[in-house]
Amino acid sequence: MNETPALETRQLVYAVENKTILKGIDLRVEYGEVLGIMGASGSGKTTLLKCLCGLIKPTAGEVWVEGVNIAPLSERERMPLRLRLGIVFQYAALFDFLTVYQNVAFGLERHRRLSQKQIREIVRERLAWVGLEGIENLYPSQLSGGMRKRVGLARALAMDPHIVLFDEPTSGLDPVNAYQIDRLITRLNRELNLTAVVVSHDVTSLMRTSDRIVMVDEGQIIAAGAPADIRASEHPKVQAFLRMASAEAL
Amino acid sequence: MREELVWLDDESARRVSAWQASLEFVGALGLLLFASGRTLLQGRVEGRETVHQMAFIGAASAPIVALTSAFTGAVVTLYSASLLTQAGGGSFVGGAISLAMTRELAPILTGIMVTARCGSAIAAQLGTMKITEQIDALRALAVSPIQYLVIPRVLAALIMFPLLCMIANFAGVLGGWIVANAFGITLNSYLQSIRLLTEPFDLIGGLIKTLAFALIVTLVSCQQGLGTRGGAAGVGHATTRAVVLSMVLIFAANYFLADLLFANR
């Protein structure tokens, strides 16, 4: 295993308006692993994800992306580093004025010196990876929620990132679509050795996809370990969350 | 200068007093102007998007600018021709209309109509992009929202506003002539008084005004859109603020520019 972790945070703090959202998070994501971050709404897990990719500048602490501390960097300095990461947003965040093809090709056209033919080939391939072929000319408004998420993933994968961050990949999806997304994350991790960080409150999905899970509560990590360890955790908040999640699933 | 200061993320949203809000607006607008100027000077321009915006701001606005200017020219002529012909000054009607159009009405009408039509659309589009995380998606793909969204709109407006103003001038003077004709003023007399009373600088000064209006409309609308907080209601508020602030600033800038350009002429 590579000694430098794919992602790491050290004493990460994010505060806004006298409210501390992240309270000294220490997290390490190794290359090739799928790390699940679970927690209730408002626990700070999406803020943590946005700090990891540099979309939010932390108040204090360090965020290391492949050996580079991005916390003190300016927006301009952070931009090229973001190309090492792929981000799949909660509601896909597809550019609604562009077609599926233009969405997936967006980063390639701006950051890679490729011919139109090469870009077409990459777009076709990435859409095939996520099981969506022949929809290049459709607009996001013509797609279902599950398809939008998969196009979002294809867009993130187009730039060949080493790490992909998923924000609530299964929220708002029916069980069949949620299962497809989970399988996709697992398959990409196995076949491409993709490092993934999955933020979700969907316990079933996280248990299915993650090698390791951390639970965030009120801006702090209160439990960490393999899915089986989390299930066996005696921490009352973890137990309560798992019970609630099971009840909700029923 | 931190680019992200131009807009405040949802978590930074807070209740502020009107004074704080005004200071925040001025500060954010200044930062956006600075960041846009720097991006432009670095030559980072999205050509295809700029052409697209030129069509939206310019070509698509031309009919409505022409129509409103023609009616404005007509109604101003209705009052002035009635008064001037009674006072024996019917031969000055053309000049009066062209002077009013070139110096004041055409630039203002261009600014107002484009604010109503495009400023609101810009704020709504960027606001929707903000709340649906499309702005974050742009940043995630290492594309500056200023470079991709703001610069094309500012550039397109700077190019198209003077052209729209020329159309407004022509339509206003034409609308004026149609009414002047009903008052018995001949085309020859109408054109002659235009040549007599209107100088090239009247036209140039009006066009200079439109450049300032172009900056106001696009920067205010982009700033309001990028600063949208909350959901659909937030987009609505941002759109309203973009239109109201743009119009107020256009009228204020118009006064100072009129003083600067025409006070001693």
Interface residues (C-beta under 8 A of the other chain):
Chain A: V16 E17 I21 T47 K50 C53 L55 I56 K57 S74 E75 R76 M79 P80 R82 L83 L85 I87 F89 Q90 Y91 A93 L94 F95 D96 F97 F106 G107 R110 H111 R155 M159
Chain B: R2 E3 E4 D9 E11 S12 R14 Q125 T128 M129 T132 E133 Q134 D136 A137 L138 R139 A140 L141 A142 V143 S144
